[in-house]
Amino acid sequence: MQPKLFDTHTHFNFNAFKDDSEETMRRTIEKDVWFINVGAESRTSQRAAEITSSYPSGVYAAVGLHPIHTYDDKLEETINGERIEFITRAEDFKPQFYANLIENSAKIVAVGETGLDYFHIRKFDSVGRNNSTPDVEAYAHTPLLQDKQKEIFTAQIELAFKYQKPLILHCRPLKNYDAYYDMLAILKENKDKLLPKAGVVHCFVGNLAIMQEFLELGFYLGFNGIITFTDDYNQLIINASIDKIVLETDSPWLTPVPYRGKRNESIYVAEVAKKIGQIKKLDFETVANKTTENALRLFRIT
């Protein structure tokens, strides 16, 4: 059995859906869209795992510690006119906690989201204290938080290898693709711990050279509503084989055109498929079928 579309990265397990998550997930399945709820720390990872038990098929989970949950902060930013605000709580990475989740649910299909996020730590000084007047150049003095993220990322690579799960990577550079280059260095150092289908680079916004390096390591590319905001990423999509692309929403954020201003959800992944079809000159059915096949293959869903 194959669904019409597959959203490889959503967050129905987050507070944005606390009042209507069951209704929204049920509606999504009825629209023949399957999805992976992705955890960001212990609470949302456990919630993602628990949700899978209520559905015989179509609902899967990923568990992991997001790099922004390595420190306490209130995050506020605007992405293409969309205001995003949320609070992060520092959490130590506890491998056994995530191992227990994986061992007790056959529908946990990946470790993540995990990776490096240098964009948000620009506000901190060299000892990790919040700087109320952030200066982008002060980023160069935040090595402790970078090192902590790298350490936790490496530990999650090891967890994924132990349980033979692909990785869902989060990477947010500050400037000159810095976090992408550091992430690639860590992945190459741990190449022997990557699966042949290593995982997916969620919300990929790197350049062509970086894209090729991830592809050579066995990663797929995740594209979401950002590609409907601008043509800046058209060349990435043109040059990426359809066999290496998976769809995602990152809901409740990054709602694609023409639904801007609404809370994002997995059924809007169709708009991402349409945009990829326009860019690559492929019909909607071809994009939907190929990206769904890619997702099922990558996450070993039968």
Buried (B, 14 or more C-beta within 10 A) or exposed (E): EEBBBBBBBBBBBBEBBEEBBEEBBBBBBEBBBBBBBBBBBBBBBBBBBBBBEEBEEBBBBBBBBBBBBBBEBEEEEEEEEBEEEBEBEEBEBEEEBBBBBBEEBEBBBBBBBBBBBBBBBBBBBEEBEEEEEBEEEBBEEBEBBBEBBBEBBBBBBEBBBEEEBBBBBBBBBBEEBBBBBBBBEBBEEBEEBBBEBBBBBBBBBBEEEBBEBBBEBBBBBBBBBBBBBEEEBBEBBEEBEBEBBBBBBBBBBBBBBEBBEEBBBBBBBBBBBBBBBBBBEBEBEBBBBBBBBBBBBBBEBE
